[in-house]
Amino acid sequence: MADLYTDVAGISSPNPFWLASAPPTNSGYQVQRAFEAGWGGAVWKTLGEPIINTTSRFASVSYNGQRVAGFNNIELITDRPLEENLREIEQTKQRFPDRAIVASLMVEPEQEKWHEIVKRVEAVGVDGLELNFGCPHGMAERGMGSASGQVPELVEKQTCWVKEVAATPVIVKLTPNITDITATAEAAVQGGADSVSMINTINSLAGVDIHTWNTIPHVDGKGAHGGYCGPAVKPIALNMVAECAKNPRINVPISGIGGISDWQNAVEYMLMGASGVQVCTAAMHHGFSIVEDMIDGLNNYLDDKGIESLRDIVGQSVSKYSEWGDMDLNYQTVARINNDICINCNKCHIACEDTAHQCIDMLKGEDGKPILQVREEECVGCNLCAIVCPVEGAIDMVEKQNDLPPLTWNNRQNAIKEKSITNS
C-alpha cells in the first residue's frame, strides 16, 4: 500500500482527506464520527462571536437528474458558544491524537481580538489555525470574511497579527470573489502564512421559484446572495489552485478546496499543486463513509502507477499549466469516428454542423448502413464532437502529423517586434 501520509505546513495527518470548515464539522460528535470513518483531518466550523443563523439556509442546483450538482448556503459561522466548541475540540484531539484538527477563525479586523482568540484556541491543543477570509455573506457585511479577503492589505495585516502570537501553523483561506486570487495569496505569504487554502464559496443565487417569485432559499419572503460550492465549482477552484501553485511568490503549501467528490478529483488537485484537500458538499450529500472509497481509490491508483508516496505526485502537472501565448499553434489534432462503436445518434454531426465547423458527413457504408465520417482536412480539432458523444471510445482525437516547427503566439509577436526594430 502506498504511503498516504500528508503534511500541510507542518500539520500532519494519515491521509490527505480533511473535512472543510462547514456544517459537517460543527461539533465534537460529528468530527469524531468522521474520524471513526477514516477522515485524516477536520477544519472545525469557524469560531468567533456567537451569531444567529437563519432556519432556511441551504439550496441546491440539480442538472439532468443529478442532485446537488451545485450547493448554495446562507449559513454563517458557528452559532454555538466558543467555550463549548473549545471543550469538544480538546476532547476530540485527546481521543484522536493522530488526526489533524485545525480551528477556523473569524473575528473583526482588530489586533487584540485576533490575539485573544488565537491564544484560547491553541490552549486546547489544535494542530493549526485557518483564518477565514472567504465567507461571502452575512459576515462580510460586518467587515469580516470576504470583506477582508478581497483587500490584500487587510489579508497581510491580519495574518501578521495572528503570526505575532500563534505557536501552530497558520493557513489563510482565500475568497474566489476577486479578480486575481494570486494577489491575496501573495499578501497572505507576505504576512507570514504557513499555507493557503482555496477556494471558499462563490457569490451566488441558487434560483427563483417561478410560481411564488421567492428566491431559493428565502427567509419569510426575503432572499440574499449566498456561497456556492459543490461539483459545479471544481473547474474554477482547480484553476485558482494552479495559478497559485505556479506563482513563485506563493511558496507555501496549498490546501485544495472546491467540488472534490472522489479520489480522482483529489488526485487532480494534488497534481496541480495541492498538498492536501478539503471536502464538504460530498460529505453532506453522501455522508462521512465516502472517505473509505476515497482512501481505497487513491491507494490503488498510486499502487498501479508504482508510486510509493503521495508526496511524489504533488505538483507534477504544474509545469504543464502555462499561458495561452505559450501554446504551439502548429500542433493539430483531428477527430476520428469508430463506426464499429458509433450508435449513429448523430449528436456529433448536429453539434458540428450547427455550432462548430461543418466537417462531419452523414454517409452510407458499403453495407448500405448509415455512417458518420470526419473530413479531416477541414477539422480544427476543437473536441466538441467527442464531448457530446454519449459512447466512450466512439470518437478519438488523434494527433495529426505535420512538418511545421513549433510556433507560439508569444514567439511570433517577439519575432515581429525584432523585425520591426531591425528594419527601423
Sequence and secondary structure as in RCSB ss.txt:
>XXXX:A:sequence
MADLYTDVAGISSPNPFWLASAPPTNSGYQVQRAFEAGWGGAVWKTLGEPIINTTSRFASVSYNGQRVAGFNNIE
LITDRPLEENLREIEQTKQRFPDRAIVASLMVEPEQEKWHEIVKRVEAVGVDGLELNFGCPHGMAERGMGSASGQ
VPELVEKQTCWVKEVAATPVIVKLTPNITDITATAEAAVQGGADSVSMINTINSLAGVDIHTWNTIPHVDGKGAH
GGYCGPAVKPIALNMVAECAKNPRINVPISGIGGISDWQNAVEYMLMGASGVQVCTAAMHHGFSIVEDMIDGLNN
YLDDKGIESLRDIVGQSVSKYSEWGDMDLNYQTVARINNDICINCNKCHIACEDTAHQCIDMLKGEDGKPILQVR
EEECVGCNLCAIVCPVEGAIDMVEKQNDLPPLTWNNRQNAIKEKSITNS
>XXXX:A:secstr
  B  EEETTEEESSSEEE SSGGGSSHHHHHHHHHHT SEEEEEEESS     SS EEEEEETTEEEEEEEE  
 S  S HHHHHHHHHHHHHH TTSEEEEEE   S HHHHHHHHHHHHTTT SEEEEEE   SSSGGGT THHHHT
 HHHHHHHHHHHHHH  S EEEEE S SS HHHHHHHHHHTT SEEEE   EEE  EE TTT  EES BTTB   
EEEESGGGHHHHHHHHHHHHT TT  S EEEESS  SHHHHHHHHHTTEEEEEE HHHHHH TTHHHHHHHHHHH
HHHHTT  BGGGGTTTTGGG   GGGS TT  EEEEE TTT     HHHHHHHHHS   EEEEE TTS EEEEE 
TTT     HHHHH SSTTSEEEEE         HHHHHHHHHHHHHHH 
